[in-house]
Amino acid sequence: MPELSTVDSLAKPPRVDFPRAYNAAHDLIGRNLQAGRAGKVAFIDDAGSYTYGELAQRANRFANAITALGVQAEQRVFLCLLDTIDWPVAFLGCILAGVVPVAANTLLTTEDYDYMLRDSRARALVVSDQLWPKLVPLLGKLPFLQHVVVSGTKPAASPVALHAFASLCERAAPDFTPAETSPDEACFWLYSSGSTGAPKGTVHIHSSLMNTAELFARPVLGLREDDLVFSAAKLFFAYGLGNGLTFPMAVGATAVLMAERSMPEAVFKRLREHQPTIFYGVPTLFASLLASPMLPARGELRMRLCTSAGEALPADIGRRWTEHFGVEILDGIGSTEMLHVFLSNRPGKVRYGTTGLPIPGYDLRIVDEHGQPMPAGEVGELQVNGPTAAMGYWNLREKSRNTFQGPWTRSGDKYSVDADGFYTYSGRSDDMLKVGGIYVSPIEVEAALITHPAVLEAAVIGRADEAMLVKPQAFVVLKSGFVGSDALATELQQHVKSKLAPYKYPRWIEFIDELPKTATGKIQRFKLRARAV
């Protein structure tokens, strides 16, 4: 086979050139061995630390093991794994073997996994022991699934034969010749988070991983070999995959992995113990961290930079974070379809309330419902043209054609751009409200609500009144110590009126304990709309 290559010497942002014979996992691992980092720590999880040399051997062993099980090139392996060292080992090992890993959200239901396993036709399932109970009811019922590998303690009883992840790898050889793959062939899948309905299998190619690192991590984040990074967003999420695996491995940095859910106590524990230099979060988490009584003092942490994605970061949260820690949050936007961030604020040039400027290597445009360009300052649909767009959705031709239109990918987000080139988020394409014939952004109303001292989180949807005219309705989560009441609802309405045009205030306010969200922190407004009917 042709010699596989890394792309270090070929990177010329905003363009990265790839050789014809290219394997993404071989590049991510091999570049660190070639640079003499075999003894450097690549990952730290709750059980210990692992060097780049150990990672290489573990990934090679998994590649040998999955091949020995009979899984062939281009077939799928379903990864339902918590963020431990076994996640990158399985992901990279599959790619080395030319097998296509399918990264699954670990917070889904048995019915969700049933759908995804059947849809992907996965031949093998790799599952964490803690997630095992959700998968047990499906075993023996899936026509394509042939092997189950358990990370952690292997269950004593099972309706099918099981393999223990650790022993399976221990028996395999530590050397492996990477499969002959190309930069444009299917490398891995990510299922969309389902913020607008059923998840879609999104197929990404080998070159996209390194493109995200070379176009965003190096030039925008300034990621370095001496960085220690921690992503609260999990590896199964496109944002988390770049943050916690692709980016650190691309430059030889070290990443902290956390198996448990990203709640304030758990996040603060890692920030204090490991002192990461870069912390990746989402707006909901930043709000919760700021509201937590465990909030570290200024100077207690070593962060030099934070990033946010998943949903627009309210300006108030960004400003309060920077005031407290003296560290900027770079708010950006990416998508499962584009793999990572293509629009972001820049260090030292942050404008809170905006999503910043386009990442070099990506072209953006804002269009109306007919696909015509919108003038500066006007709200329209954001579309992106860049090298990391997915091949399409698996088994969903019409949805693929609707989203991936030639070189342009529809983001599904409404944006405007100002005279300085900064982009401002106005909500999802199906979330914009027209009140009295005037467009209202739910994000704008939410941002106003959370500036009230009683409000922790807020989500706004459209609801028809008695005359069947659409008006804003707000769902509000209060901070600890506050209780919802009619009086507080009226106070919040007046608060919004004091900050925005009066027609934008929420006509109804419902106090709830928790907003429905995907595991990546996106508010599932379709569930709120169903609740409001």
C-alpha positions as CSV (number, residue, x, y, z in Angstrom):
1,M,0.0,0.0,0.0
2,P,1.2,3.6,-0.5
3,E,2.9,5.1,2.6
4,L,0.4,6.9,4.8
5,S,1.4,10.4,5.8
6,T,0.8,13.1,8.4
7,V,-0.1,16.6,7.2
8,D,2.1,18.7,9.5
9,S,4.4,19.8,6.8
10,L,1.5,20.2,4.4
11,A,-0.7,22.5,6.4
12,K,-1.1,25.9,4.7
13,P,-4.1,27.6,6.4
14,P,-6.7,28.4,5.2
15,R,-6.0,25.3,3.1
16,V,-4.7,21.9,4.2
17,D,-3.4,19.6,1.6
18,F,-3.7,15.8,2.1
19,P,-1.9,12.9,0.4
20,R,-3.9,10.4,-1.5
21,A,-3.1,7.7,1.0
22,Y,-4.2,9.1,4.3
23,N,-5.6,7.7,7.6
24,A,-6.8,10.2,10.2
25,A,-5.9,8.0,13.2
26,H,-2.5,7.2,11.8
27,D,-1.8,10.9,11.4
28,L,-3.0,11.9,14.9
29,I,-1.0,9.2,16.6
30,G,2.0,9.1,14.3
31,R,2.8,12.8,14.3
32,N,3.3,12.6,18.1
33,L,5.6,9.6,17.9
34,Q,7.6,11.2,15.1
35,A,7.9,14.3,17.2
36,G,9.4,12.3,20.1
37,R,6.4,12.6,22.4
38,A,6.0,8.8,23.1
39,G,6.7,9.5,26.8
40,K,4.4,12.5,27.1
41,V,1.0,12.2,28.7
42,A,-1.8,12.3,26.0
43,F,-4.9,11.7,28.2
44,I,-5.8,11.8,31.8
45,D,-9.0,10.1,33.0
46,D,-10.4,9.2,36.4
47,A,-8.3,6.0,36.6
48,G,-4.9,7.4,35.5
49,S,-2.8,9.0,32.8
50,Y,-1.6,7.5,29.4
51,T,1.3,8.6,27.3
52,Y,1.2,8.9,23.5
53,G,3.3,5.7,23.3
54,E,0.7,3.8,25.4
55,L,-2.1,5.3,23.4
56,A,-0.5,4.1,20.2
57,Q,-0.2,0.6,21.4
58,R,-3.7,0.5,22.8
59,A,-5.2,1.8,19.6
60,N,-3.1,-0.8,17.6
61,R,-4.3,-3.6,19.9
62,F,-7.9,-2.5,19.4
63,A,-7.5,-2.4,15.7
64,N,-6.2,-5.9,15.7
65,A,-8.9,-7.1,18.1
66,I,-11.8,-5.6,16.1
67,T,-10.3,-7.0,12.9
68,A,-10.0,-10.5,14.5
69,L,-13.7,-10.4,15.4
70,G,-14.4,-10.2,11.7
71,V,-15.5,-6.6,11.4
72,Q,-14.4,-5.5,8.0
73,A,-13.4,-2.2,6.5
74,E,-16.2,0.3,6.0
75,Q,-18.5,-1.6,8.4
76,R,-19.7,0.2,11.4
77,V,-18.9,-0.2,15.1
78,F,-21.2,1.5,17.6
79,L,-19.5,3.3,20.4
80,C,-21.6,3.9,23.5
81,L,-18.8,4.9,25.8
82,L,-18.3,7.3,28.7
83,D,-15.3,9.6,28.5
84,T,-12.4,7.3,29.6
85,I,-9.2,6.3,27.8
86,D,-11.2,3.5,26.1
87,W,-13.1,6.1,24.1
88,P,-10.1,7.4,22.1
89,V,-8.6,3.9,22.0
90,A,-11.8,2.4,20.4
91,F,-12.4,5.4,18.1
92,L,-8.8,5.6,16.8
93,G,-8.4,1.8,16.7
94,C,-11.5,1.5,14.4
95,I,-10.2,4.2,12.1
96,L,-6.8,2.6,11.9
97,A,-8.5,-0.6,10.8
98,G,-10.6,1.2,8.2
99,V,-13.7,0.4,10.3
100,V,-16.2,3.3,10.8
101,P,-16.9,4.2,14.4
102,V,-20.3,5.6,15.2
103,A,-20.1,7.8,18.3
104,A,-23.3,7.7,20.4
105,N,-24.8,10.1,22.9
106,T,-24.5,8.4,26.3
107,L,-27.7,10.0,27.7
108,L,-30.2,8.4,25.3
109,T,-32.9,5.9,25.9
110,T,-33.1,2.2,24.9
111,E,-35.5,3.1,22.1
112,D,-33.0,5.7,20.7
113,Y,-30.2,3.1,20.7
114,D,-32.4,0.6,19.0
115,Y,-33.1,3.1,16.2
116,M,-29.4,4.0,15.8
117,L,-28.1,0.4,15.9
118,R,-30.6,-0.7,13.3
119,D,-30.0,2.5,11.2
120,S,-26.2,2.2,11.2
121,R,-26.3,-1.6,10.8
122,A,-23.4,-1.8,13.3
123,R,-21.6,-5.1,13.4
124,A,-20.1,-4.5,16.9
125,L,-21.2,-2.6,19.9
126,V,-18.6,-1.2,22.4
127,V,-20.4,-0.1,25.6
128,S,-19.4,1.1,29.1
129,D,-20.5,-1.1,31.9
130,Q,-22.5,1.7,33.5
131,L,-24.5,2.0,30.3
132,W,-25.1,-1.7,29.9
133,P,-28.6,-1.8,31.4
134,K,-29.9,0.4,28.5
135,L,-28.5,-1.9,25.9
136,V,-29.4,-5.3,27.4
137,P,-33.1,-5.3,26.1
138,L,-31.8,-5.0,22.5
139,L,-29.3,-7.8,22.5
140,G,-30.3,-10.8,20.4
141,K,-32.9,-8.7,18.5
142,L,-30.7,-6.7,16.2
143,P,-30.1,-8.5,12.8
144,F,-26.7,-7.0,12.1
145,L,-25.1,-6.9,15.5
146,Q,-22.6,-9.7,16.0
147,H,-20.3,-8.7,18.8
148,V,-20.5,-6.8,22.1
149,V,-17.5,-5.4,23.9
150,V,-17.8,-4.1,27.4
151,S,-15.6,-1.4,28.8
152,G,-15.2,-1.9,32.6
153,T,-16.6,-4.8,34.5
154,K,-18.1,-7.4,32.2
155,P,-21.6,-8.5,33.3
156,A,-21.9,-12.0,34.7
157,A,-25.0,-12.8,32.6
158,S,-26.0,-11.8,29.1
159,P,-28.3,-12.9,26.3
160,V,-25.3,-12.8,23.9
161,A,-21.6,-13.6,24.1
162,L,-19.6,-10.7,25.5
163,H,-16.0,-9.6,25.2
164,A,-14.2,-7.6,27.9
165,F,-12.5,-4.6,26.4
166,A,-9.4,-4.9,28.5
167,S,-8.7,-8.6,28.0
168,L,-9.7,-8.4,24.3
169,C,-7.0,-5.8,23.8
170,E,-4.4,-7.5,26.0
171,R,-4.5,-10.6,23.8
172,A,-4.0,-8.5,20.6
173,A,-0.7,-7.6,19.1
174,P,0.6,-4.0,19.8
175,D,1.6,-3.4,16.2
176,F,-0.8,-2.7,13.3
177,T,-0.4,-1.6,9.7
178,P,-3.1,1.1,9.1
179,A,-5.7,0.3,6.5
180,E,-5.3,2.0,3.1
181,T,-7.7,4.8,3.3
182,S,-8.1,8.2,1.6
183,P,-8.8,11.7,2.8
184,D,-12.3,11.7,1.1
185,E,-13.7,8.4,2.3
186,A,-16.0,7.8,5.2
187,C,-14.1,7.9,8.5
188,F,-16.7,8.1,11.3
189,W,-20.3,9.0,12.0
190,L,-21.9,11.3,14.5
191,Y,-25.6,11.3,15.1
192,S,-27.1,14.7,15.3
193,S,-28.2,15.7,18.8
194,G,-31.9,15.8,17.9
195,S,-32.6,19.4,19.0
196,T,-35.2,19.5,16.2
197,G,-36.4,15.9,16.2
198,A,-35.1,12.5,15.3
199,P,-31.3,12.1,15.1
200,K,-29.6,11.8,11.8
201,G,-26.5,9.7,11.0
202,T,-23.9,12.3,9.8
203,V,-21.1,10.8,7.8
204,H,-17.6,12.5,8.0
205,I,-14.5,11.9,6.0
206,H,-10.8,11.3,7.1
207,S,-9.5,14.8,6.3
208,S,-12.1,16.6,8.3
209,L,-10.6,15.9,11.7
210,M,-7.2,17.5,10.9
211,N,-8.9,20.3,9.0
212,T,-10.7,21.4,12.1
213,A,-7.4,21.5,14.0
214,E,-5.4,23.3,11.4
215,L,-8.1,25.9,10.6
216,F,-9.4,26.6,14.1
217,A,-7.4,25.1,17.0
218,R,-4.0,26.3,15.9
219,P,-4.6,29.8,14.4
220,V,-7.7,30.9,16.5
221,L,-7.2,29.1,19.9
222,G,-3.5,29.2,19.6
223,L,-3.4,25.7,21.0
224,R,0.2,24.6,22.0
225,E,2.0,21.4,23.0
226,D,2.3,22.7,26.6
227,D,-1.5,23.2,26.9
228,L,-3.6,21.0,29.2
229,V,-7.2,21.0,28.0
230,F,-10.5,20.0,29.5
231,S,-13.8,19.8,27.7
232,A,-17.0,19.6,29.6
233,A,-18.7,18.8,26.2
234,K,-18.3,15.0,25.8
235,L,-16.4,13.2,23.0
236,F,-19.5,11.9,21.3
237,F,-20.5,15.5,20.5
238,A,-18.8,17.1,17.5
239,Y,-17.7,20.1,19.6
240,G,-16.3,17.8,22.3
241,L,-14.5,15.5,19.8
242,G,-12.5,18.3,18.5
243,N,-11.9,19.9,21.9
244,G,-10.9,16.7,23.7
245,L,-9.3,14.5,21.1
246,T,-8.5,16.0,17.7
247,F,-7.1,19.4,18.9
248,P,-4.8,18.2,21.7
249,M,-3.5,15.3,19.6
250,A,-2.9,17.6,16.6
251,V,-0.4,19.6,18.6
252,G,0.8,17.1,21.2
253,A,-1.1,18.6,24.1
254,T,-2.7,16.8,27.0
255,A,-6.5,16.3,27.5
256,V,-8.5,15.6,30.7
257,L,-11.4,13.2,30.3
258,M,-14.3,13.0,32.7
259,A,-16.8,10.1,32.7
260,E,-19.5,11.6,34.8
261,R,-22.0,14.2,33.7
262,S,-20.8,17.8,33.5
263,M,-22.4,19.2,36.6
264,P,-20.8,22.2,38.4
265,E,-19.3,20.1,41.3
266,A,-17.7,17.6,38.9
267,V,-16.4,20.4,36.5
268,F,-14.9,22.4,39.4
269,K,-13.2,19.3,40.7
270,R,-11.3,18.8,37.4
271,L,-10.6,22.5,37.1
272,R,-9.0,22.6,40.5
273,E,-7.2,19.3,40.5
274,H,-5.7,19.5,36.9
275,Q,-5.5,23.2,36.3
276,P,-6.2,23.1,32.6
277,T,-5.1,26.1,30.5
278,I,-8.1,25.8,28.1
279,F,-11.6,25.0,29.2
280,Y,-14.4,24.3,26.7
281,G,-18.0,24.7,27.9
282,V,-21.5,25.5,26.7
283,P,-23.7,28.4,27.7
284,T,-25.9,26.5,30.0
285,L,-22.9,25.2,31.9
286,F,-21.2,28.6,32.2
287,A,-24.5,30.0,33.7
288,S,-24.6,27.1,36.2
289,L,-21.0,27.5,37.2
290,L,-21.4,31.2,37.8
291,A,-24.4,30.5,40.0
292,S,-22.7,27.8,42.0
293,P,-21.6,28.4,45.6
294,M,-18.5,26.4,44.7
295,L,-17.3,29.0,42.2
296,P,-13.5,29.4,42.6
297,A,-11.9,32.7,43.4
298,R,-10.2,34.8,40.8
299,G,-6.6,33.5,40.5
300,E,-7.4,30.1,41.8
301,L,-7.4,28.5,38.3
302,R,-4.8,28.5,35.6
303,M,-7.2,29.0,32.6
304,R,-5.9,31.2,29.8
305,L,-8.8,30.8,27.5
306,C,-12.4,29.4,27.4
307,T,-14.7,28.6,24.5
308,S,-18.4,28.2,24.2
309,A,-20.6,26.6,21.5
310,G,-23.8,24.6,21.1
311,E,-26.0,27.7,21.5
312,A,-25.4,31.4,21.5
313,L,-23.7,32.7,24.7
314,P,-25.7,35.4,26.3
315,A,-23.6,38.6,26.6
316,D,-24.3,38.9,30.3
317,I,-22.9,35.5,31.1
318,G,-19.7,36.2,29.0
319,R,-19.1,39.5,30.7
320,R,-19.7,38.1,34.2
321,W,-17.3,35.2,33.6
322,T,-14.6,37.5,32.4
323,E,-15.1,39.9,35.3
324,H,-14.8,37.1,37.7
325,F,-11.9,35.1,36.3
326,G,-10.2,37.6,34.0
327,V,-10.5,35.1,31.2
328,E,-12.4,35.5,27.9
329,I,-14.9,33.1,26.6
330,L,-14.7,32.7,22.8
331,D,-18.2,32.2,21.7
332,G,-18.5,30.3,18.4
333,I,-20.8,28.2,16.3
334,G,-20.2,24.9,14.7
335,S,-22.6,22.0,13.9
336,T,-22.6,18.2,13.6
337,E,-22.8,18.7,9.9
338,M,-19.6,20.9,9.8
339,L,-17.9,19.0,12.6
340,H,-16.6,22.0,14.5
341,V,-16.5,25.8,14.8
342,F,-16.5,27.8,11.6
343,L,-17.5,31.2,13.1
344,S,-15.9,32.5,16.3
345,N,-14.8,35.4,18.4
346,R,-11.0,35.9,18.7
347,P,-8.7,36.3,21.7
348,G,-8.4,39.9,22.6
349,K,-11.2,40.9,20.2
350,V,-14.3,39.4,21.9
351,R,-17.6,41.1,21.3
352,Y,-20.0,39.5,23.7
353,G,-23.5,39.2,22.2
354,T,-22.0,38.2,18.8
355,T,-20.6,34.9,17.5
356,G,-17.6,36.7,16.1
357,L,-15.9,36.4,12.7
358,P,-15.6,33.6,10.1
359,I,-12.8,31.2,10.5
360,P,-10.3,31.5,7.6
361,G,-11.0,28.5,5.3
362,Y,-14.8,28.9,5.6
363,D,-17.0,31.2,3.5
364,L,-20.3,32.4,5.1
365,R,-23.4,34.0,3.6
366,I,-26.8,35.1,4.9
367,V,-29.7,34.5,2.6
368,D,-33.5,35.0,2.5
369,E,-36.1,32.2,2.1
370,H,-35.4,32.3,-1.7
371,G,-31.7,32.0,-1.3
372,Q,-30.9,35.6,-2.1
373,P,-28.2,37.5,-0.2
374,M,-29.4,39.7,2.6
375,P,-28.0,43.2,3.2
376,A,-25.9,43.9,6.3
377,G,-27.9,44.2,9.4
378,E,-30.8,42.1,8.1
379,V,-31.6,38.7,9.6
380,G,-31.5,35.6,7.3
381,E,-30.4,32.0,7.2
382,L,-26.7,31.4,7.7
383,Q,-25.0,29.1,5.1
384,V,-21.4,27.9,5.2
385,N,-18.9,26.6,2.6
386,G,-15.9,24.8,4.0
387,P,-13.8,21.7,3.8
388,T,-15.3,19.9,6.9
389,A,-18.8,19.5,5.6
390,A,-20.2,15.9,6.1
391,M,-20.8,13.6,3.1
392,G,-24.5,13.7,4.0
393,Y,-27.0,11.9,6.2
394,W,-27.2,8.2,6.2
395,N,-30.3,6.8,4.5
396,L,-31.9,10.3,4.4
397,R,-31.6,11.5,0.8
398,E,-34.1,14.3,0.9
399,K,-32.8,15.7,4.1
400,S,-29.3,15.5,2.7
401,R,-30.3,17.3,-0.4
402,N,-32.0,20.0,1.6
403,T,-29.0,20.6,4.0
404,F,-26.0,20.0,1.7
405,Q,-26.6,22.2,-1.4
406,G,-23.5,22.0,-3.6
407,P,-20.6,23.6,-1.8
408,W,-23.0,25.3,0.7
409,T,-24.3,23.7,3.9
410,R,-27.5,25.2,5.5
411,S,-26.8,25.8,9.2
412,G,-30.5,26.1,10.1
413,D,-29.6,29.2,12.1
414,K,-30.8,32.8,11.7
415,Y,-28.0,35.4,11.7
416,S,-27.3,39.0,10.9
417,V,-23.9,40.5,10.1
418,D,-22.9,44.1,11.0
419,A,-20.6,46.5,9.1
420,D,-17.5,45.3,10.9
421,G,-18.2,41.7,9.8
422,F,-19.4,40.4,13.2
423,Y,-22.2,37.9,13.2
424,T,-25.1,37.9,15.7
425,Y,-27.3,34.9,16.3
426,S,-31.1,35.3,16.1
427,G,-32.3,31.7,16.7
428,R,-33.0,28.6,14.7
429,S,-34.7,29.0,11.4
430,D,-37.8,27.4,12.8
431,D,-37.7,29.3,16.1
432,M,-37.9,32.9,14.8
433,L,-41.2,34.6,15.8
434,K,-43.2,37.1,13.9
435,V,-45.0,39.3,16.4
436,G,-47.3,42.0,14.9
437,G,-45.6,41.4,11.5
438,I,-42.1,42.0,13.0
439,Y,-39.5,39.3,13.5
440,V,-38.6,38.7,17.1
441,S,-35.5,36.6,18.1
442,P,-36.2,34.2,21.0
443,I,-32.4,34.5,21.9
444,E,-32.8,38.3,22.4
445,V,-35.7,37.8,24.8
446,E,-33.9,35.0,26.7
447,A,-30.8,37.2,27.0
448,A,-32.9,40.0,28.5
449,L,-34.6,37.6,31.0
450,I,-31.4,36.1,32.4
451,T,-30.1,39.6,33.3
452,H,-32.7,39.5,36.1
453,P,-31.1,38.4,39.4
454,A,-33.8,35.6,39.9
455,V,-33.3,33.9,36.6
456,L,-30.9,31.1,36.0
457,E,-32.0,30.0,32.6
458,A,-34.8,30.9,30.1
459,A,-36.2,29.6,26.8
460,V,-38.6,31.4,24.6
461,I,-41.0,29.9,22.0
462,G,-43.9,31.2,20.0
463,R,-47.5,30.5,21.2
464,A,-50.7,31.5,19.6
465,D,-53.1,33.7,21.6
466,E,-56.9,33.7,21.5
467,A,-56.9,35.4,18.2
468,M,-54.3,32.9,16.9
469,L,-51.6,35.5,16.7
470,V,-48.1,34.4,17.7
471,K,-46.6,35.9,20.8
472,P,-43.6,35.0,22.9
473,Q,-43.9,32.5,25.8
474,A,-41.0,32.1,28.3
475,F,-40.1,29.0,30.3
476,V,-37.9,30.1,33.2
477,V,-35.7,28.2,35.6
478,L,-35.1,30.2,38.8
479,K,-31.9,30.4,40.9
480,S,-31.8,28.8,44.2
481,G,-33.7,30.8,46.8
482,F,-36.3,32.2,44.4
483,V,-39.9,30.9,44.1
484,G,-42.1,31.4,41.0
485,S,-45.2,33.5,41.5
486,D,-47.6,35.7,39.5
487,A,-45.9,38.7,41.0
488,L,-42.5,37.5,39.9
489,A,-43.8,36.7,36.4
490,T,-45.1,40.3,36.1
491,E,-41.8,41.6,37.4
492,L,-39.9,39.6,34.7
493,Q,-42.2,40.9,32.0
494,Q,-41.5,44.5,33.1
495,H,-37.8,43.7,33.2
496,V,-37.9,42.6,29.5
497,K,-39.9,45.7,28.5
498,S,-37.3,47.9,30.2
499,K,-34.5,46.3,28.0
500,L,-36.3,45.6,24.7
501,A,-39.0,47.0,22.5
502,P,-42.3,46.5,24.3
503,Y,-43.8,44.1,21.7
504,K,-41.0,41.6,22.5
505,Y,-41.9,40.9,26.1
506,P,-43.2,37.3,26.9
507,R,-47.0,37.3,27.2
508,W,-46.8,34.1,29.3
509,I,-44.2,33.0,31.8
510,E,-44.0,29.4,33.1
511,F,-41.6,28.5,35.9
512,I,-40.1,25.0,35.5
513,D,-37.4,23.1,37.3
514,E,-35.3,22.2,34.3
515,L,-35.3,23.0,30.6
516,P,-35.3,20.0,28.2
517,K,-31.9,19.8,26.5
518,T,-29.8,17.5,24.5
519,A,-26.7,16.1,26.1
520,T,-24.7,18.9,24.4
521,G,-26.7,21.6,26.1
522,K,-29.0,22.7,23.3
523,I,-32.5,23.6,24.4
524,Q,-35.0,21.3,22.8
525,R,-37.6,23.9,21.9
526,F,-39.7,21.4,20.0
527,K,-40.5,19.8,23.4
528,L,-41.4,23.2,24.9
529,R,-43.7,23.9,21.9
530,A,-45.4,20.6,22.5
531,R,-45.8,21.4,26.1
532,A,-47.4,24.8,25.3
533,V,-50.1,23.4,23.0
